Amino acid sequence: MFSSTLSYFSSPYSISRTIHYSFSCKMKTFLAGWKKEWTGFAVAVIYLRLIYAGIGLWVVASGGPIPLNETIYGVIKPFLHINLFSQYFVNPWFGWDTIAYLGISILGYKADGSIAFMPLYSLLIRFATPVFGGNYLLAALVLSTIFCIVALILMYELYGSMYPDAVARDAVLMFLAFPTAFFLLAGYTESLFMALVLTFWILARKKSGSGPGFLPGWPHLPA
């Protein structure tokens, strides 16, 4: 009796079914607690993404962006996709630190300035790229967009635990409206960093033992 029960729970099928059931329950709980403010933040981020796409289109139509005089620029540029969508809406984001993160995700670390950049963001780009047809830069932008939405939701929840909901909402909107907030949607680590820091902060305030012990080190990985 014991051996048959043990074999059931140790079989790959039963383990897979248990994991799927647990995940489904957590997803239902999460969706049941979804707030309209979260939807508003997601819509605001998508709206900003569309505005930045329009700016990128204008830059390309004006003959830009200007190529950087850096060796890594020429090394990574051949990996960019050249279809119309990428040329006008994705590739305008190819510049500065984004190139370094793409270089690490494509070629790994070299004996150069790449050692100044932490690995987590580049690792996530590498894992996500196959989903986007091998387009590394598109994967980076999508990841930044997702982490930006997550960071805004976490910020709202953190402020909401200390102030009225209206104050928390306005604080998030002011944060998103700040001029340099566009870095949250670029191929940079800012949105990932914010999401990790806010996660740690929320868990610390709740005095949860399941996260604060190891989370302080995670924000340094994408920084």
Residue frames as qw, qx, qy, qz and C-alpha x, y, z in Angstrom:
[[0.000, 0.886, 0.464, 0.000, 0.00, 0.00, 0.00],
 [0.296, -0.828, 0.101, 0.466, 2.73, 2.44, 0.99],
 [0.436, -0.224, 0.585, 0.646, 4.92, 1.55, -1.99],
 [0.292, 0.554, 0.671, 0.398, 2.06, 1.98, -4.45],
 [0.071, -0.950, -0.275, 0.131, 1.19, 5.37, -2.99],
 [0.397, -0.666, 0.307, 0.553, 4.85, 6.41, -3.10],
 [0.437, 0.064, 0.667, 0.600, 5.19, 5.30, -6.70],
 [0.205, 0.784, 0.559, 0.174, 2.09, 7.28, -7.63],
 [0.142, -0.964, -0.064, 0.214, 3.37, 10.52, -6.16],
 [0.424, -0.570, 0.469, 0.525, 6.84, 9.98, -7.59],
 [0.593, 0.392, 0.603, 0.363, 5.68, 9.34, -11.15],
 [0.216, -0.042, 0.236, 0.946, 6.39, 12.14, -13.67],
 [0.165, -0.507, -0.611, -0.585, 2.70, 12.36, -14.60],
 [0.452, -0.720, -0.515, 0.113, 1.50, 12.87, -11.03],
 [0.439, -0.422, -0.084, 0.789, 4.23, 15.41, -10.31],
 [0.109, 0.153, 0.411, 0.892, 3.37, 17.33, -13.46],
 [0.290, -0.618, -0.618, -0.391, -0.33, 17.26, -12.61],
 [0.494, -0.648, -0.410, 0.410, 0.36, 18.45, -9.05],
 [0.332, -0.244, 0.095, 0.906, 2.50, 21.35, -10.29],
 [0.040, -0.332, -0.540, -0.773, -0.13, 22.28, -12.87],
 [0.387, -0.686, -0.608, -0.103, -2.90, 22.21, -10.25],
 [0.465, -0.567, -0.252, 0.631, -0.89, 24.35, -7.83],
 [0.221, -0.066, 0.277, 0.933, -0.07, 26.85, -10.58],
 [0.155, -0.495, -0.630, -0.579, -3.70, 27.00, -11.70],
 [0.424, -0.712, -0.531, 0.175, -4.89, 27.68, -8.15],
 [0.394, -0.460, -0.061, 0.793, -2.36, 30.46, -7.69],
 [0.108, 0.141, 0.457, 0.871, -3.29, 32.01, -11.04],
 [0.260, -0.639, -0.643, -0.333, -7.00, 31.97, -10.16],
 [0.451, -0.686, -0.367, 0.437, -6.24, 33.63, -6.83],
 [0.340, -0.249, 0.165, 0.892, -4.06, 36.24, -8.53],
 [0.012, -0.313, -0.559, -0.767, -6.63, 37.05, -11.21],
 [0.332, -0.702, -0.628, -0.060, -9.41, 37.25, -8.63],
 [0.411, -0.699, -0.207, 0.548, -7.42, 39.93, -6.82],
 [0.427, 0.261, 0.324, 0.803, -6.64, 41.90, -9.99],
 [0.052, -0.692, -0.358, 0.624, -7.30, 45.62, -9.51],
 [0.460, 0.822, 0.314, 0.115, -8.50, 48.19, -12.02],
 [0.135, -0.926, 0.276, 0.218, -5.52, 50.39, -11.12],
 [0.586, -0.299, 0.659, 0.366, -3.18, 47.65, -12.32],
 [0.565, 0.540, 0.565, 0.263, -4.96, 47.64, -15.68],
 [0.134, 0.986, 0.078, -0.054, -4.61, 51.41, -15.83],
 [0.366, -0.726, 0.482, 0.328, -0.85, 51.17, -15.27],
 [0.615, 0.045, 0.699, 0.362, -0.52, 48.54, -18.00],
 [0.422, 0.787, 0.422, 0.154, -2.51, 50.71, -20.42],
 [0.077, -0.970, 0.139, 0.185, -0.35, 53.74, -19.55],
 [0.497, -0.472, 0.615, 0.389, 2.84, 51.77, -20.25],
 [0.571, 0.358, 0.663, 0.326, 1.50, 50.50, -23.57],
 [0.231, 0.943, 0.238, -0.007, 0.48, 54.07, -24.45],
 [0.240, -0.847, 0.372, 0.295, 4.00, 55.29, -23.71],
 [0.602, -0.128, 0.692, 0.376, 5.43, 52.44, -25.76],
 [0.494, 0.661, 0.518, 0.225, 3.35, 53.58, -28.72],
 [0.030, 0.991, -0.034, -0.124, 4.53, 57.18, -28.26],
 [0.411, -0.631, 0.562, 0.344, 8.15, 56.06, -28.18],
 [0.634, 0.224, 0.669, 0.316, 7.52, 53.94, -31.28],
 [0.352, 0.888, 0.284, 0.082, 6.31, 57.07, -33.05],
 [0.182, -0.908, 0.314, 0.212, 9.43, 58.93, -31.96],
 [0.591, -0.280, 0.674, 0.343, 11.57, 56.05, -33.24],
 [0.579, 0.566, 0.542, 0.223, 9.77, 56.18, -36.56],
 [0.150, 0.988, 0.020, -0.029, 10.52, 59.89, -36.81],
 [0.415, -0.705, 0.498, 0.288, 14.19, 59.28, -35.95],
 [0.634, 0.049, 0.685, 0.356, 14.55, 56.67, -38.70],
 [0.441, 0.778, 0.418, 0.161, 12.72, 58.87, -41.21],
 [0.031, -0.987, 0.136, 0.086, 15.16, 61.68, -40.35],
 [0.616, 0.615, -0.463, 0.169, 18.16, 59.52, -41.18],
 [0.232, -0.578, 0.669, -0.405, 19.00, 58.34, -37.67],
 [0.515, -0.842, 0.079, 0.142, 19.98, 56.97, -35.33],
 [0.280, 0.828, -0.483, 0.053, 23.62, 58.02, -35.63],
 [0.914, 0.022, -0.368, 0.167, 26.00, 55.01, -35.45],
 [0.548, -0.810, 0.204, 0.050, 28.23, 54.90, -32.40],
 [0.470, 0.693, -0.530, 0.135, 31.99, 54.93, -32.83],
 [0.565, -0.478, 0.623, -0.253, 32.50, 51.84, -30.70],
 [0.144, 0.302, -0.913, -0.233, 33.90, 48.43, -31.66],
 [0.255, 0.188, 0.898, -0.305, 31.05, 46.58, -29.96],
 [0.498, 0.516, 0.145, -0.682, 28.57, 48.48, -32.16],
 [0.483, 0.487, -0.574, -0.446, 29.92, 46.89, -35.30],
 [0.039, 0.164, -0.982, 0.086, 30.16, 43.47, -33.67],
 [0.274, 0.309, 0.796, -0.442, 26.54, 43.34, -32.50],
 [0.408, 0.437, -0.066, -0.799, 24.84, 45.24, -35.35],
 [0.341, 0.178, -0.799, -0.462, 24.81, 42.19, -37.72],
 [0.052, -0.213, -0.947, 0.233, 22.57, 40.41, -35.20],
 [0.329, 0.351, 0.285, -0.829, 19.83, 43.01, -35.64],
 [0.457, 0.457, 0.754, 0.117, 16.82, 42.00, -37.72],
 [0.086, -0.217, 0.296, 0.926, 16.26, 44.08, -40.84],
 [0.057, 0.564, 0.780, 0.266, 12.56, 43.55, -41.54],
 [0.019, -0.613, -0.203, -0.763, 10.42, 46.70, -41.74],
 [0.609, -0.726, -0.270, -0.170, 8.99, 46.34, -38.24],
 [0.770, -0.381, -0.099, 0.502, 12.44, 45.98, -36.69],
 [0.463, 0.293, 0.120, 0.828, 13.96, 48.78, -38.76],
 [0.108, -0.597, -0.179, -0.774, 11.36, 51.34, -37.76],
 [0.615, -0.642, -0.091, -0.449, 10.21, 50.31, -34.28],
 [0.909, -0.378, -0.058, 0.165, 12.89, 48.11, -32.69],
 [0.766, 0.177, -0.039, 0.617, 16.32, 49.01, -34.01],
 [0.054, 0.802, -0.048, 0.594, 16.10, 52.73, -33.07],
 [0.675, -0.708, 0.113, -0.172, 16.62, 51.52, -29.47],
 [0.919, 0.052, -0.068, 0.386, 19.98, 50.01, -30.43],
 [0.255, 0.765, -0.218, 0.550, 22.44, 52.21, -28.61],
 [0.215, -0.677, 0.472, -0.523, 24.62, 52.82, -25.57],
 [0.355, -0.338, 0.809, -0.325, 24.27, 50.29, -22.73],
 [0.863, 0.230, 0.202, -0.402, 21.67, 48.30, -24.65],
 [0.669, 0.568, -0.476, -0.053, 24.44, 47.18, -26.99],
 [0.007, 0.489, -0.805, 0.335, 26.50, 45.93, -24.05],
 [0.636, -0.057, 0.606, -0.475, 23.62, 43.88, -22.65],
 [0.861, 0.421, -0.030, -0.283, 22.89, 42.40, -26.08],
 [0.428, 0.630, -0.643, 0.074, 26.58, 41.63, -26.53],
 [0.257, -0.343, 0.821, -0.376, 26.68, 39.67, -23.28],
 [0.766, 0.155, 0.443, -0.438, 23.50, 37.77, -24.14],
 [0.801, 0.552, -0.153, -0.176, 24.86, 36.87, -27.60],
 [0.620, 0.553, -0.494, 0.255, 28.60, 36.42, -27.10],
 [0.788, -0.448, -0.318, 0.277, 29.02, 36.22, -23.34],
 [0.322, -0.913, 0.129, 0.216, 31.61, 38.12, -21.35],
 [0.752, 0.497, -0.104, 0.419, 34.87, 39.17, -22.99],
 [0.603, -0.338, -0.165, 0.703, 38.08, 40.76, -21.75],
 [0.139, 0.421, 0.217, 0.870, 36.66, 44.22, -22.26],
 [0.206, -0.199, 0.268, -0.920, 34.20, 46.66, -20.72],
 [0.640, -0.273, -0.546, -0.466, 31.45, 44.03, -20.63],
 [0.516, -0.166, -0.732, 0.413, 32.59, 43.01, -17.15],
 [0.055, -0.050, 0.306, -0.949, 31.04, 46.26, -15.88],
 [0.611, -0.104, -0.207, -0.757, 27.55, 44.92, -16.64],
 [0.457, -0.163, 0.786, -0.384, 25.82, 42.40, -14.40],
 [0.001, 0.088, -0.918, -0.386, 24.44, 39.18, -15.93],
 [0.337, 0.344, 0.793, -0.375, 20.75, 38.80, -14.99],
 [0.468, 0.643, 0.097, -0.598, 19.18, 41.04, -17.64],
 [0.303, 0.525, -0.675, -0.420, 21.35, 39.62, -20.41],
 [0.119, -0.044, 0.990, -0.059, 20.56, 36.09, -19.25],
 [0.433, 0.483, 0.601, -0.468, 16.83, 36.79, -19.41],
 [0.428, 0.649, -0.256, -0.575, 17.24, 38.25, -22.90],
 [0.128, 0.356, -0.890, -0.256, 19.03, 35.10, -24.04],
 [0.231, 0.189, 0.929, -0.219, 16.25, 32.87, -22.66],
 [0.406, 0.609, 0.427, -0.531, 13.48, 35.01, -24.14],
 [0.125, 0.525, -0.480, -0.692, 14.98, 35.57, -27.60],
 [0.077, 0.053, 0.939, 0.332, 13.79, 32.27, -29.17],
 [0.210, 0.605, 0.698, -0.320, 10.20, 33.31, -28.40],
 [0.240, 0.836, 0.061, -0.489, 10.72, 36.38, -30.61],
 [0.817, 0.563, 0.097, 0.077, 12.26, 34.61, -33.56],
 [0.777, 0.014, 0.004, 0.629, 15.86, 35.25, -32.58],
 [0.137, 0.777, 0.065, 0.611, 15.38, 39.01, -32.30],
 [0.549, -0.186, -0.517, 0.630, 17.53, 39.88, -29.27],
 [0.029, 0.097, -0.128, 0.987, 16.67, 43.57, -29.18],
 [0.537, -0.347, -0.378, -0.670, 12.92, 42.92, -29.42],
 [0.709, -0.331, -0.608, 0.138, 13.20, 40.44, -26.55],
 [0.376, -0.074, -0.392, 0.836, 15.02, 43.06, -24.46],
 [0.205, -0.199, -0.071, -0.956, 12.34, 45.68, -25.12],
 [0.660, -0.363, -0.502, -0.425, 9.47, 43.32, -24.32],
 [0.644, -0.259, -0.587, 0.416, 11.15, 42.23, -21.08],
 [0.176, 0.012, -0.259, 0.950, 11.66, 45.86, -20.04],
 [0.413, -0.294, -0.274, -0.817, 8.01, 46.60, -20.80],
 [0.720, -0.364, -0.577, -0.124, 6.80, 43.67, -18.70],
 [0.561, -0.221, -0.492, 0.627, 9.09, 44.51, -15.78],
 [0.015, -0.194, 0.046, -0.980, 8.01, 48.15, -15.99],
 [0.589, -0.399, -0.368, -0.599, 4.35, 47.15, -15.53],
 [0.750, -0.312, -0.547, 0.203, 5.31, 44.83, -12.67],
 [0.395, -0.002, -0.346, 0.851, 7.34, 47.59, -11.01],
 [0.241, -0.309, -0.084, -0.916, 4.45, 50.06, -11.23],
 [0.718, -0.407, -0.457, -0.332, 2.04, 47.55, -9.70],
 [0.701, -0.227, -0.493, 0.462, 4.46, 46.79, -6.88],
 [0.186, 0.149, -0.195, 0.951, 5.03, 50.50, -6.26],
 [0.464, -0.400, -0.242, -0.752, 1.29, 51.06, -6.05],
 [0.788, -0.379, -0.483, -0.051, 0.89, 48.20, -3.58],
 [0.569, -0.072, -0.419, 0.704, 3.79, 49.43, -1.45],
 [0.032, -0.196, 0.098, -0.975, 2.50, 53.01, -1.27],
 [0.578, -0.386, -0.407, -0.593, -1.05, 51.72, -0.82],
 [0.711, -0.330, -0.578, 0.227, 0.03, 49.97, 2.36],
 [0.411, -0.215, -0.324, 0.825, 1.17, 53.31, 3.81],
 [0.127, 0.217, 0.006, -0.968, -1.08, 55.95, 2.21],
 [0.620, 0.445, 0.402, -0.506, -4.60, 56.27, 0.76],
 [0.700, 0.288, 0.591, 0.281, -5.13, 54.60, -2.63],
 [0.365, 0.913, 0.169, 0.066, -5.46, 57.95, -4.38],
 [0.207, -0.876, 0.408, 0.153, -2.05, 59.05, -3.11],
 [0.647, -0.224, 0.681, 0.260, -0.49, 55.74, -4.15],
 [0.630, 0.576, 0.485, 0.190, -1.99, 56.01, -7.64],
 [0.201, 0.979, -0.031, 0.011, -0.84, 59.60, -8.13],
 [0.427, -0.707, 0.519, 0.221, 2.66, 58.73, -6.92],
 [0.688, 0.058, 0.657, 0.303, 2.95, 55.98, -9.53],
 [0.491, 0.779, 0.352, 0.170, 1.66, 58.22, -12.29],
 [0.050, -0.970, 0.221, 0.093, 4.11, 60.99, -11.33],
 [0.581, -0.440, 0.623, 0.283, 6.92, 58.45, -11.35],
 [0.648, 0.340, 0.615, 0.293, 5.90, 57.29, -14.83],
 [0.314, 0.916, 0.227, 0.100, 5.57, 60.87, -16.08],
 [0.408, -0.762, 0.281, 0.416, 9.10, 61.83, -15.00],
 [0.468, 0.763, -0.318, -0.313, 11.17, 62.73, -18.10],
 [0.111, 0.527, -0.840, -0.065, 13.79, 60.03, -17.61],
 [0.723, -0.016, 0.583, -0.370, 11.16, 57.31, -17.09],
 [0.763, 0.513, -0.253, -0.300, 11.72, 56.30, -20.72],
 [0.117, 0.521, -0.840, 0.096, 14.70, 54.31, -19.45],
 [0.598, -0.058, 0.686, -0.410, 12.16, 51.91, -17.93],
 [0.814, 0.448, 0.280, -0.243, 11.10, 50.92, -21.45],
 [0.381, 0.747, -0.527, -0.143, 14.53, 50.96, -23.09],
 [0.907, 0.101, -0.397, 0.097, 16.85, 47.97, -23.35],
 [0.069, 0.562, -0.561, 0.604, 18.20, 48.87, -19.93],
 [0.437, -0.145, -0.852, 0.249, 17.95, 47.25, -16.51],
 [0.156, -0.215, 0.309, -0.913, 16.03, 50.00, -14.70],
 [0.715, -0.210, -0.166, -0.646, 12.61, 48.33, -14.79],
 [0.818, -0.056, -0.566, 0.088, 14.01, 44.96, -13.69],
 [0.330, 0.166, -0.550, 0.749, 15.97, 46.64, -10.91],
 [0.371, -0.244, 0.171, -0.879, 12.88, 48.49, -9.67],
 [0.816, -0.174, -0.363, -0.414, 10.77, 45.33, -9.73],
 [0.730, -0.014, -0.602, 0.324, 13.32, 43.42, -7.64],
 [0.148, 0.185, -0.455, 0.859, 13.90, 46.22, -5.14],
 [0.520, -0.240, 0.022, -0.819, 10.17, 46.80, -4.63],
 [0.830, -0.140, -0.510, -0.177, 9.59, 43.07, -4.20],
 [0.544, 0.029, -0.607, 0.579, 12.20, 42.99, -1.46],
 [0.097, -0.225, 0.275, -0.930, 10.75, 46.10, 0.18],
 [0.690, -0.248, -0.204, -0.649, 7.21, 44.68, 0.25],
 [0.826, -0.118, -0.547, 0.066, 8.36, 41.33, 1.65],
 [0.378, 0.133, -0.531, 0.746, 10.48, 43.08, 4.27],
 [0.329, -0.264, 0.154, -0.893, 7.51, 45.17, 5.40],
 [0.831, -0.201, -0.259, -0.450, 5.41, 42.04, 5.68],
 [0.382, -0.564, 0.702, -0.206, 8.26, 40.40, 7.61],
 [0.953, 0.216, -0.050, -0.207, 8.10, 37.46, 5.23],
 [0.542, -0.559, 0.602, 0.178, 10.84, 34.91, 5.71],
 [0.814, 0.307, 0.475, 0.134, 10.48, 33.53, 2.19],
 [0.577, 0.730, 0.162, 0.327, 12.22, 36.35, 0.37],
 [0.071, -0.978, 0.173, -0.093, 14.12, 39.11, 2.17],
 [0.744, -0.498, 0.376, 0.238, 16.96, 36.77, 3.09],
 [0.646, 0.006, 0.527, 0.552, 18.17, 36.39, -0.49],
 [0.372, 0.814, 0.411, 0.175, 16.45, 39.18, -2.41],
 [0.165, -0.916, 0.110, 0.348, 18.83, 42.02, -1.41],
 [0.441, -0.382, 0.610, 0.536, 21.48, 40.51, -3.66],
 [0.526, 0.471, 0.668, 0.235, 19.21, 40.13, -6.68],
 [0.238, 0.946, 0.159, -0.150, 18.86, 43.84, -7.51],
 [0.240, -0.739, 0.478, 0.409, 22.63, 43.99, -7.94],
 [0.625, 0.074, 0.709, 0.318, 22.52, 41.36, -10.67],
 [0.469, 0.689, 0.459, 0.308, 20.85, 43.59, -13.27],
 [0.147, -0.924, -0.078, 0.344, 22.33, 46.88, -12.07]]
